[in-house]
Amino acid sequence: MRKLIVSTFVSLDGVMQAPGGPTEDPTGGFAFGGWMLNYAGEGMDMSSAGFDGKHRELLLGRRTYQIFEAFWPYQPADDDIATTFNATKKHVASRTLTSLGWNNSSLLKGDVASAVAHLKAQSGPDLQVIGSGNLVHTLQAASLIDEYHVWTFPLILGRGKRIFSDSAAPTALRLLRSQVSKSGVVMSAYVPEGDIQPGTFATLDPSEAELARREKIARGSW
C-alpha cells in the first residue's frame, strides 16, 4: 500500500489559509494572503517536505487544484517544480467540477474517503497532498493520512482556515525530524502514533513529579 503524505504551511496558531498571495483564498474576508513570503529563504528544502511533488502523484482539493492549474502550466520549461507538477498524475476531490483542463488530471468519483482508500491500495508512487484544507480534514477524520510535513511560521493570524478542524479525530503524533530555518520557520515531519494516552502527575515517581513541578514554575505556568 502506498503512503498518503500531507504537506502544508501553517501559522503558529494553525492557520493554513492563503500562504502564497493576497488573491489565493480571500474566503471569509481573510486579509493576510501571502503571509509566508517574507519568511522564505535559505535552509528551506521544498523537496524534503514533498512540496515539489517529486516521485509522487498529487491529491488536491478543488481550490488548490484551480490555483495550481492557473499557474504551473505557464512557468518556464526549466522550472523543475512546474515540470514535475505538469507531468505527474493529479487526483482531484471536488463536488462542483465536472471537467479538468490540466494535463493528466482526473476527478475522484463517489465518496472521497473511499476513493482515496482505493487509490492507496493501488500500486504506484506515494500520494502527495499540498494545501487543500477541506480535503485534509476529510482524510484526517477517516484516518487515511500516513505522514504530515508541517512548516510552522513565526506569526499569529488569529483567524482563517486551520489544518485541523474542531471535529478532528484525536490522534497522537510521533516526530520524525525537525529543523529550523534562518527565518525561524520550524519544519517538522510527523506520523500518526495511535490513540492519545492521558496521564497524571500522580503516576510519576516523586523525583519525576518534582522535576515536572519545577519546570512548570520556571515557565510561569503556576
C-alpha positions in Angstrom: 0.0 0.0 0.0 1.3 3.4 -0.9 1.5 6.3 1.6 -0.6 9.4 1.7 1.5 12.4 2.7 0.2 15.9 3.7 2.4 18.9 3.3 1.3 22.4 4.4 2.4 25.8 5.7 0.8 27.0 8.9 1.0 29.9 11.2 1.8 29.4 14.9 -2.0 29.2 15.6 -2.5 26.6 13.0 -3.9 28.7 10.1 -3.1 27.4 6.6 -5.2 29.7 4.5 -3.7 31.6 1.5 0.0 31.4 2.4 1.1 32.3 -1.1 -0.6 35.5 -2.1 -3.4 38.1 -1.4 -5.8 36.6 -4.0 -5.1 32.9 -3.3 -8.1 32.4 -0.9 -9.9 35.5 0.5 -12.8 33.4 1.7 -14.4 34.7 4.9 -12.7 38.1 4.4 -9.3 36.7 5.1 -6.9 39.7 4.7 -3.5 38.2 5.2 -2.9 36.3 2.0 0.8 35.9 1.3 1.8 35.7 4.9 4.6 33.2 4.4 6.6 35.0 1.7 8.7 37.3 4.0 10.0 34.2 5.7 11.1 32.2 2.6 14.8 31.8 2.3 17.9 29.7 2.9 17.6 26.3 4.6 14.0 25.7 3.4 14.2 22.5 1.3 10.9 22.1 -0.6 11.8 18.7 -1.8 12.4 17.2 1.7 8.9 18.1 2.7 7.2 17.0 -0.6 6.2 20.5 -1.7 7.8 19.8 -5.1 5.7 16.6 -5.6 8.8 14.8 -6.9 8.3 11.0 -7.3 4.7 11.3 -6.1 1.1 11.7 -7.5 -0.8 14.8 -6.4 -4.0 14.6 -4.5 -5.7 18.0 -4.4 -8.9 19.7 -3.3 -10.7 21.9 -5.8 -9.4 25.3 -4.7 -5.8 24.2 -4.6 -6.1 22.4 -7.9 -7.5 25.6 -9.6 -4.7 27.7 -8.1 -2.1 25.3 -9.4 -3.8 24.9 -12.8 -3.8 28.6 -13.4 -0.1 28.9 -12.5 2.2 25.9 -13.1 1.4 25.1 -16.8 2.6 28.6 -17.7 6.0 28.6 -16.0 9.3 28.3 -17.9 10.4 24.9 -19.2 13.4 24.9 -16.9 11.3 25.2 -13.7 11.8 21.8 -12.0 8.7 22.0 -9.9 6.5 23.0 -12.8 7.9 20.2 -14.9 7.0 17.7 -12.1 3.6 19.1 -11.4 2.6 19.3 -15.1 3.7 15.7 -15.8 2.5 13.8 -12.7 -0.9 12.3 -12.2 -3.3 14.6 -10.4 -6.3 13.3 -8.4 -8.9 16.0 -7.6 -11.6 16.0 -5.0 -14.5 18.3 -5.9 -18.3 18.3 -5.6 -18.6 21.1 -8.3 -16.1 20.5 -11.1 -17.2 18.3 -14.0 -14.1 18.5 -16.2 -10.4 19.3 -15.7 -8.2 21.1 -18.2 -4.7 20.4 -16.7 -2.7 17.6 -18.2 -3.0 14.2 -16.5 -5.8 15.2 -14.1 -8.8 13.1 -13.1 -11.7 13.6 -10.7 -12.3 11.3 -7.8 -15.6 9.6 -8.0 -18.1 8.9 -5.2 -17.2 9.2 -1.5 -13.9 11.0 -1.2 -12.6 8.8 1.7 -13.5 5.6 -0.1 -11.9 6.8 -3.4 -8.7 7.8 -1.6 -8.6 4.5 0.2 -8.9 2.7 -3.1 -6.0 4.9 -4.6 -3.8 4.0 -1.6 -4.4 0.3 -2.2 -3.2 0.6 -5.8 0.5 0.2 -6.8 2.4 3.3 -7.7 4.2 6.3 -6.1 3.1 7.8 -2.9 0.2 10.3 -2.9 1.0 13.9 -2.0 -1.5 16.4 -0.7 -0.4 20.1 -0.7 -2.7 22.7 0.9 -6.2 21.5 0.3 -7.5 22.2 3.8 -11.1 20.8 3.4 -9.7 17.6 1.9 -7.1 17.3 4.7 -10.0 17.5 7.2 -11.8 14.7 5.4 -8.7 12.5 5.2 -7.7 13.0 8.8 -11.2 12.1 10.0 -11.0 8.9 8.0 -7.5 8.1 9.4 -6.1 7.9 5.9 -3.0 10.2 6.4 0.3 8.4 6.9 2.6 11.4 7.3 2.4 15.1 8.0 5.0 17.6 6.8 4.1 20.8 8.7 6.1 24.1 8.3 5.2 26.4 11.2 5.8 30.1 10.6 6.5 32.5 13.4 3.4 34.6 13.3 -0.2 34.6 14.6 -3.0 35.2 12.2 -5.9 34.9 14.6 -8.5 33.7 12.0 -8.7 31.7 8.9 -8.9 28.0 7.8 -6.9 25.7 10.1 -5.0 22.5 9.4 -7.2 20.7 11.9 -10.8 21.4 12.4 -12.7 21.4 15.7 -14.0 17.9 14.7 -10.6 16.5 14.1 -10.1 13.0 15.4 -7.9 13.0 18.5 -4.6 11.4 17.4 -1.1 11.1 18.9 1.7 12.0 16.6 5.4 11.0 16.6 8.0 13.4 15.5 10.2 12.0 12.7 12.5 15.0 12.3 12.6 18.8 12.7 14.8 21.7 11.8 14.6 25.5 11.9 15.3 27.9 9.1 17.3 31.1 9.5 14.0 33.0 9.4 12.5 30.9 12.3 10.3 28.5 10.3 10.1 25.2 12.1 10.0 22.4 9.5 8.7 19.2 11.1 7.6 15.7 9.9 5.2 13.6 11.9 3.5 10.2 11.7 0.3 9.1 13.5 1.0 7.2 16.6 -2.4 5.8 17.6 -4.7 6.9 20.4 -3.8 9.7 22.9 -2.8 8.3 26.3 -3.7 10.8 29.0 -1.6 10.8 32.2 -1.4 12.4 35.5 1.4 13.7 37.8 0.2 11.2 40.4 1.6 8.4 38.2 5.1 9.8 38.2 7.6 8.8 40.8 8.5 11.6 43.3 11.6 12.7 41.6 9.9 13.0 38.2 6.9 14.8 39.7 9.2 17.3 41.4 11.1 17.9 38.2 7.9 18.5 36.3 6.7 20.9 39.1 9.9 22.9 39.0 9.7 23.0 35.2 6.2 24.4 35.3 7.2 27.0 37.8 10.1 28.1 35.7 7.8 28.5 32.7 5.4 30.6 34.8 2.6 28.0 34.4 1.9 28.1 38.2 
